[in-house]
């Protein structure tokens, strides 16, 4: 089964899905990466920051051995300014091109508005009559976003666990590439917090380390 990971921002794919990506690849699967937002065209960033982010993306692509990378380069933290139909269309075209059987999306309860918008647009683009290849949709958790949700009627409730014991160290190595996103523990985006979450999810599911997801839809 071909898988595709939709990341609102670079680093979301590592925080939520890196262990699973590496496992899918070890099993002979194909995995693509969709990076929805970017720094290009935003005068808030210096050229050195743009070059650093480009280097990070290339390193992540190599480390996680993605088969294909799609970059939409939409403005970060400004997806609410773009008509959702435009975002749906962009994601839909990727689905038609790659024909994934499994997609990973951010959780709809995430605090960051970009995450919620990407979830909504990806779900809209994944309707069976728009993309019949998709058989499974999994929502991942993103440290510093998912766990801070205050929505009582929409919380991350994991019901699908993937054993990543063999891939945890590589996941942490991948996150270390995004040095600008890391801060010392107890900051949520720290290597210690990532290891602790993997240990907790593993304890819940009977593994040494795991990634947890909420199964949104599965078609058999």
C-alpha positions as CSV (number, residue, x, y, z in Angstrom):
1,X,0.0,0.0,0.0
2,X,1.3,3.5,-0.9
3,X,1.2,6.0,1.9
4,X,1.2,9.7,2.0
5,X,2.0,12.0,5.0
6,X,0.5,15.5,4.9
7,X,2.4,17.9,7.0
8,X,1.1,21.5,7.5
9,X,4.7,22.5,8.3
10,X,8.1,20.8,8.0
11,X,8.7,18.8,11.3
12,X,5.1,17.7,11.7
13,X,5.9,14.6,9.7
14,X,8.7,13.7,12.1
15,X,6.9,14.5,15.3
16,X,3.8,12.4,14.3
17,X,4.8,9.8,11.8
18,X,8.6,9.4,11.4
19,X,8.7,6.0,13.0
20,X,5.8,4.7,10.9
21,X,7.4,6.1,7.8
22,X,10.6,4.2,8.5
23,X,8.6,1.0,9.2
24,X,6.6,1.3,6.1
25,X,9.8,1.8,4.0
26,X,11.4,-1.2,5.8
27,X,8.4,-3.3,4.7
28,X,8.9,-2.3,1.1
29,X,6.2,0.4,1.0
30,X,6.2,3.6,-0.9
31,X,5.8,6.8,1.1
32,X,5.3,10.4,-0.1
33,X,5.5,13.7,1.8
34,X,3.3,16.7,1.3
35,X,4.6,19.9,2.8
36,X,1.7,22.3,2.8
37,X,3.3,25.6,3.9
38,X,6.7,27.2,3.3
39,X,8.9,30.2,4.0
40,X,9.2,31.3,0.4
41,X,7.6,34.6,-0.5
42,X,7.4,35.7,3.2
43,X,9.5,38.7,4.0
44,X,9.6,37.7,7.7
45,X,12.4,35.3,6.9
46,X,16.1,36.0,6.0
47,X,17.8,34.3,3.2
48,X,19.9,32.3,5.7
49,X,16.7,30.9,7.2
50,X,15.3,30.0,3.8
51,X,18.6,28.2,3.0
52,X,18.6,26.4,6.4
53,X,15.0,25.2,5.9
54,X,15.9,24.0,2.4
55,X,18.8,22.0,3.8
56,X,16.6,20.5,6.5
57,X,14.0,19.3,4.0
58,X,16.7,17.7,1.9
59,X,18.2,15.9,4.9
60,X,14.8,14.7,6.1
61,X,13.9,13.4,2.6
62,X,17.2,11.4,2.6
63,X,16.9,10.1,6.1
64,X,13.3,9.0,5.9
65,X,13.8,7.9,2.3
66,X,10.6,9.4,0.9
67,X,9.8,8.3,-2.6
68,X,8.3,11.6,-3.6
69,X,8.0,15.1,-2.0
70,X,5.3,17.6,-2.9
71,X,5.8,21.2,-1.7
72,X,2.8,23.5,-1.9
73,X,4.6,26.5,-0.4
74,X,1.5,28.1,0.9
75,X,2.0,30.8,3.6
76,X,2.5,29.5,7.1
77,X,0.0,30.6,9.7
78,X,-2.1,32.2,7.0
79,X,-4.0,29.3,5.5
80,X,-7.2,30.8,6.9
81,X,-6.7,33.6,4.3
82,X,-6.8,31.2,1.4
83,X,-10.1,29.9,0.0
84,X,-10.4,26.3,1.2
85,X,-11.5,25.2,-2.2
86,X,-8.0,26.1,-3.5
87,X,-6.3,24.0,-0.9
88,X,-8.6,21.1,-1.5
89,X,-7.9,21.3,-5.2
90,X,-4.1,21.3,-4.6
91,X,-4.3,18.2,-2.3
92,X,-6.7,16.4,-4.6
93,X,-4.3,16.8,-7.5
94,X,-1.6,15.2,-5.4
95,X,-3.8,12.3,-4.5
96,X,-4.7,11.7,-8.1
97,X,-1.0,11.8,-9.1
98,X,0.3,9.5,-6.3
99,X,-2.8,7.3,-5.8
100,X,-2.1,6.5,-2.1
101,X,-3.9,3.8,-0.2
102,X,-3.2,5.3,3.2
103,X,-3.0,8.9,4.2
104,X,-1.8,10.5,7.4
105,X,-3.3,13.8,8.4
106,X,-3.0,16.2,11.4
107,X,-5.7,15.9,14.0
108,X,-8.7,18.2,13.8
109,X,-8.3,19.2,17.5
110,X,-4.8,20.7,17.1
111,X,-4.4,24.2,18.4
112,X,-2.7,25.5,15.3
113,X,-5.2,26.7,12.7
114,X,-3.1,25.5,9.9
115,X,-3.4,21.9,11.2
116,X,-7.2,22.1,11.4
117,X,-7.5,23.6,7.9
118,X,-5.2,21.0,6.4
119,X,-7.3,18.2,8.1
120,X,-10.5,19.6,6.7
121,X,-9.1,20.1,3.2
122,X,-7.5,16.7,3.1
123,X,-10.7,14.9,4.2
124,X,-12.6,16.8,1.6
125,X,-10.1,15.8,-1.1
126,X,-10.2,12.2,0.0
127,X,-13.8,11.5,-0.7
128,X,-14.1,8.1,-2.3
129,X,-15.6,9.4,-5.6
130,X,-12.7,11.9,-5.8
131,X,-9.9,9.5,-4.9
132,X,-11.0,5.9,-4.8
133,X,-7.4,4.6,-4.1
134,X,-7.6,5.8,-0.5
135,X,-8.6,3.0,1.9
136,X,-7.3,4.2,5.3
137,X,-7.1,7.7,6.9
138,X,-5.1,8.1,10.1
139,X,-4.8,11.3,12.2
140,X,-1.5,11.7,13.9
141,X,-0.6,13.6,17.1
142,X,1.8,16.6,17.0
143,X,3.6,17.5,20.2
144,X,2.9,21.1,21.2
145,X,-0.3,21.2,19.2
146,X,-2.5,18.1,19.8
147,X,-2.0,17.9,23.6
148,X,-2.9,21.5,24.2
149,X,-6.4,21.3,22.7
150,X,-9.1,22.7,24.9
151,X,-12.0,21.5,22.8
152,X,-14.0,19.2,24.9
153,X,-16.0,17.8,22.0
154,X,-12.9,17.0,19.9
155,X,-10.0,15.4,21.5
156,X,-7.3,13.0,20.2
157,X,-8.4,9.5,21.2
158,X,-5.8,7.0,19.9
159,X,-7.2,3.7,18.6
160,X,-4.5,2.6,16.2
161,X,-0.9,1.9,17.3
162,X,2.2,1.1,15.3
163,X,5.3,-0.5,16.8
164,X,8.3,1.8,16.2
165,X,10.8,0.2,18.6
166,X,13.3,-0.4,15.9
167,X,12.9,3.1,14.5
168,X,12.7,5.4,17.5
169,X,16.3,6.4,17.5
170,X,16.2,7.3,13.8
171,X,13.0,9.3,14.5
172,X,14.9,11.3,17.2
173,X,17.8,11.7,14.8
174,X,15.4,13.1,12.2
175,X,14.0,15.6,14.7
176,X,17.5,16.7,15.6
177,X,17.8,18.0,12.0
178,X,15.2,20.6,12.9
179,X,17.4,22.3,15.5
180,X,15.5,25.6,15.3
181,X,12.3,23.8,16.4
182,X,13.9,22.1,19.5
183,X,14.3,23.5,23.0
184,X,15.4,21.8,26.2
185,X,12.9,19.7,28.2
186,X,10.2,20.4,29.4
187,X,9.5,22.2,26.1
188,X,7.0,19.9,24.2
189,X,9.2,19.7,21.1
190,X,12.2,18.2,22.9
191,X,13.8,14.9,22.3
192,X,13.0,13.9,25.9
193,X,9.3,14.6,25.3
194,X,9.3,12.6,22.1
195,X,10.9,9.6,23.7
196,X,8.5,9.8,26.6
197,X,5.5,10.0,24.3
198,X,6.7,7.0,22.3
199,X,7.2,5.1,25.6
200,X,3.8,6.0,26.8
201,X,2.1,4.9,23.6
202,X,4.1,1.7,23.6
203,X,3.0,1.0,27.2
204,X,-0.6,1.5,26.1
205,X,-0.3,-1.0,23.2
206,X,2.2,-3.5,24.5
207,X,5.3,-2.3,22.7
208,X,8.6,-0.8,23.8
209,X,7.8,2.3,21.7
210,X,4.9,3.2,19.5
211,X,3.2,5.9,17.5
212,X,-0.5,6.4,18.1
213,X,-3.1,7.5,15.7
214,X,-6.8,8.0,15.5
215,X,-8.4,5.9,12.8
216,X,-10.7,8.3,10.8
217,X,-11.8,5.8,8.1
218,X,-10.9,2.4,6.8
219,X,-12.4,0.7,3.8
220,X,-12.0,-3.0,3.3
